[in-house]
Amino acid sequence: MARLMSMAVIVAVLAAMLHYSAAQTAHVVGDNTGWTVPQGGASTYTSWASGKQFVVGDTLVFNFATNAHDVAELSKESFDACDFSSTIGNIITTGPANITLATAGNHYYVCTIGSHCTSGQKLAISVSATPGASPPSSSTAPPPPSTTNTPSPTGEVCPPTTAPSPNMSNTPPTTATSPSTTPGGDSSSSTVFASVFVSLVSLVISFFL
């Protein structure tokens, strides 16, 4: 009985570790293109980011050769102007570089070497606090139709006819939640932890049998 209890505790801990790791994704910037001056200009990384969902805790992997490129985070204004005078944090000069997304909101990354930024080596992403989160949609109910007075053909004054107003519901707007999708080309850390989890469970079971 004691062995079974110990095995159950170990399996529960491993399952919790697997669940935590599965919620985080490593996004390889540019996929096979890597972090370089793109031939297609800035639209290359814009198109890449448009098909991804970035969540707090995820990691951006910038694949580049040391001394050939670097990575710096900028504000929106500095990003648009390719102005490197005020970076957010230190410039990463050693590749490949892994950056963990610690806060929700918009994040902007560039290469500060030469004219790489103005040539399109720049990336803008939007990070959500939780998977599938989207800002609530604010909808305004249409105003009720105006009151129309129809004159009586006999000359008599008739009370105005008021068109019935639509049924107004006080139900608050719902927030659309889209399921989290795994972008193509990304290397997810959940795959690695899944294999480790299966191996450890097999070892534990064989030990207690």
Summary of the structure (lengths in Angstrom):
residues: 209
radius of gyration: 28.1
end to end distance: 12.1
largest distance: 101.1
contacts: 501
relative contact order: 0.20
helix: 28%
strand: 20%
